[in-house]
Amino acid sequence: MSYSIDIINLAITKFNILFNLSKVAKLIEVSLRTIYNWYYKYNSFFQNNIHITNEYLKNISVRKTNKINNYKDAINNYVNNNEGCSLNDLYEHINKN
């Protein structure tokens, strides 16, 4: 399930009032596991009581896309040169290079 930035920012705000992730999870009705994931992913935001912005999330998305594009040619070349390759073969080939 995907949550809006507003829900994550609400978790950040409540955390800075309560300093207890399990209470925050119950209060905003989000699973504790999700709250912990947000806490580790956005730790500096939680610790400094800063809200996440759309611009910040866009920058993360661009970095992920660039990382994927770095391997795009290697993947295409390997698949084109090795008929019937498995994902495991592909993973090993990319990690060698």
C-alpha positions as CSV (number, residue, x, y, z in Angstrom):
1,M,0.0,0.0,0.0
2,S,1.2,3.5,-0.8
3,Y,0.7,6.4,1.5
4,S,0.6,10.1,0.7
5,I,3.3,12.5,1.9
6,D,0.7,14.0,4.2
7,I,0.4,10.7,6.1
8,I,4.1,10.4,6.4
9,N,4.4,14.0,7.6
10,L,1.7,13.4,10.1
11,A,3.7,10.5,11.4
12,I,6.8,12.7,11.7
13,T,4.7,15.4,13.6
14,K,3.2,12.8,16.0
15,F,6.6,11.2,16.6
16,N,8.1,14.5,17.7
17,I,5.2,15.0,20.1
18,L,5.1,11.4,21.5
19,F,8.6,10.0,20.7
20,N,7.1,6.5,20.5
21,L,6.6,4.8,17.1
22,S,4.1,2.2,18.3
23,K,1.8,5.0,19.7
24,V,2.1,6.9,16.4
25,A,1.2,3.7,14.5
26,K,-2.0,3.3,16.6
27,L,-2.9,7.0,16.5
28,I,-2.7,7.3,12.7
29,E,-3.9,3.7,12.1
30,V,-0.8,2.6,10.1
31,S,1.0,-0.6,10.8
32,L,4.0,-0.5,13.1
33,R,6.1,-2.1,10.4
34,T,5.3,0.7,8.0
35,I,6.1,3.3,10.6
36,Y,9.4,1.7,11.3
37,N,10.2,1.6,7.5
38,W,9.4,5.3,7.3
39,Y,11.5,6.0,10.4
40,Y,14.6,4.3,8.9
41,K,14.0,5.7,5.4
42,Y,13.4,9.2,6.6
43,N,15.3,9.2,9.8
44,S,16.7,12.7,9.6
45,F,13.2,14.1,8.9
46,F,11.9,12.4,12.0
47,Q,14.8,13.5,14.2
48,N,14.7,17.1,13.0
49,N,10.9,17.4,12.7
50,I,11.1,18.4,9.1
51,H,8.3,17.6,6.7
52,I,9.0,15.7,3.4
53,T,8.3,17.6,0.3
54,N,7.2,16.5,-3.2
55,E,10.5,17.9,-4.5
56,Y,12.5,15.7,-2.2
57,L,10.6,12.6,-3.4
58,K,11.0,13.6,-7.1
59,N,14.8,13.8,-6.5
60,I,14.8,10.3,-5.1
61,S,12.8,9.0,-8.0
62,V,15.3,10.6,-10.5
63,R,18.3,9.0,-8.7
64,K,16.6,5.6,-8.9
65,T,15.9,6.0,-12.6
66,N,19.5,7.0,-13.3
67,K,20.7,3.9,-11.4
68,I,18.4,1.7,-13.5
69,N,19.6,3.3,-16.7
70,N,23.2,2.6,-15.8
71,Y,22.5,-1.1,-16.2
72,K,20.1,-0.9,-19.1
73,D,22.6,-1.4,-21.9
74,A,24.4,-4.2,-20.1
75,I,21.1,-6.0,-19.6
76,N,20.1,-5.6,-23.2
77,N,23.4,-6.8,-24.5
78,Y,23.5,-9.8,-22.2
79,V,20.0,-10.9,-23.1
80,N,20.6,-10.4,-26.8
81,N,23.8,-12.5,-26.7
82,N,22.5,-15.3,-24.5
83,E,19.3,-16.9,-25.6
84,G,17.4,-18.5,-22.7
85,C,19.4,-16.8,-19.9
86,S,17.9,-16.7,-16.4
87,L,17.6,-13.8,-14.0
88,N,20.3,-15.4,-11.9
89,D,22.7,-15.5,-14.9
90,L,21.9,-11.9,-15.6
91,Y,22.6,-10.9,-12.0
92,E,25.9,-12.7,-11.9
93,H,27.0,-11.1,-15.2
94,I,26.2,-7.6,-14.1
95,N,28.0,-8.0,-10.8
96,K,31.1,-9.2,-12.6
97,N,31.3,-6.0,-14.6
